[in-house]
């Protein structure tokens, strides 16, 4: 199908869903004003442009695989720990809450959040670190850029075009997605961004900025909850963290004798609400000072407009230092991460050395894209479970296969 570039009319004609555009502030990203899709398509009869994007992300195979990809604790450890999928759903819910409060487009914020981790490899950040090292001399690896690659190329459920053909604004949000937990990708990752994303302006839309903040909030709150559930953090430890202490005080006043696991949820609800209110107030203050008239005023601004106040930023950084020391560097997680890295490193090298073991749909790309990139795509798409099963198939004795 002909590649048409960006046209405001593509997929943006009035639909049943466009009433949401009329309720948003002028500097919001309205679906009717989208820069469109790379490939021309008729408008969807029941969804606006961003609603169609959400449908395509939710329907993708990469989204379904998130259910069996590690967030912090590997997926076989316990059924109650977060997975990459439940993390994504929490980011999407928080993104929508923030977008509604700020009077911007909740559907766009939500779909960026739903797509932001589609490129995450198995075994969480241990898997990403392993692929980053393995791809160091072959274009690099970064899960945010891999998410963009998933929706641009690796997912191809529609016969008329490659990828999901999402709107420019969702793709821009993925290209610009960044949190304090993300490593900076090298400039050559995937030999650069798609042509139309190479000249992005300083900032993405407010909706994309909301998804970045929501990602950080979700990480910090649910990782703390899972660490408590796993018994890696006890109450005397966490009361030294100011955010926790302020959020726990009213709950402890009502329930002084309950154990920590029994009160962790209301405390974390207080903590999240405190931070959300701070983001809303600080972001509105910055927006008012910027006085944007249209969405491109947001893009041209030197700094993000959606962020925490200096005081909340300092408290959040304290919590993150606590999590780094007490959770991410805990011997239990260090052992899990080391094991995961061995799985991925050995699998990767085996497929590079013998690429004819790859499934046909991957092997047929070897001449065009090179063995390292193709193997990287294959391994990054694996779930924890599939990675372990594949490891057994390749390396355990024949009688156990």
Order of alpha helices (4+ residues) and beta strands (2+ residues): alpha-alpha-alpha-alpha-alpha-alpha-alpha-alpha-alpha-alpha-alpha-alpha-alpha-alpha-alpha-alpha-alpha-alpha
